[in-house]
Amino acid sequence: MTPLQSRLWQFIGLPVWQCTHGERLPYAPESPLPVAEIRLITGQGHHLPDTLLDDLTLALNGVRPEVQDETAWLAAGRPAARIMLGFNLTTPADHLVWHGTLPLSSAQKRELWSRLCSLNSAP
């Protein structure tokens, strides 16, 4: 099935056959990307300290956040997640749940942990 045919079938609402071996059928429709539980977006050239990632993992009941560079995130079409946090972003971050700059001030730490607690306990 060509990409145009698969889009047409999806538009009509008919089921589209998903191929698990994309290398065998180059025109098979791509399977949807899984939605991340927690996505952290970092500004270009910035890396999160391991201690911060470990603290976030503990705060999020052992769920390790997916870290993505801002450029890669924008190129991927701004994929969403249940919890999205941004650090040192170069563009406005209205759609993110929380954003700040590193290193975090005491007020930013309190705000971040408060936001994480409210998001993590939400259904």
HELIX and SHEET records of a PDB file:
HELIX    1   1 PRO A    3  ILE A   12  1                                  10    
HELIX    2   2 ASP A   50  ALA A   59  1                                  10    
HELIX    3   3 GLU A   70  ALA A   75  1                                   6    
HELIX    4   4 SER A  106  SER A  121  1                                  16    
SHEET    1   A 4 GLU A  66  ASP A  69  0                                        
SHEET    2   A 4 ALA A  36  THR A  42  1                                        
SHEET    3   A 4 ALA A  81  PHE A  87  1                                        
SHEET    4   A 4 TRP A  98  GLY A 100  1                                        
END                                                                             
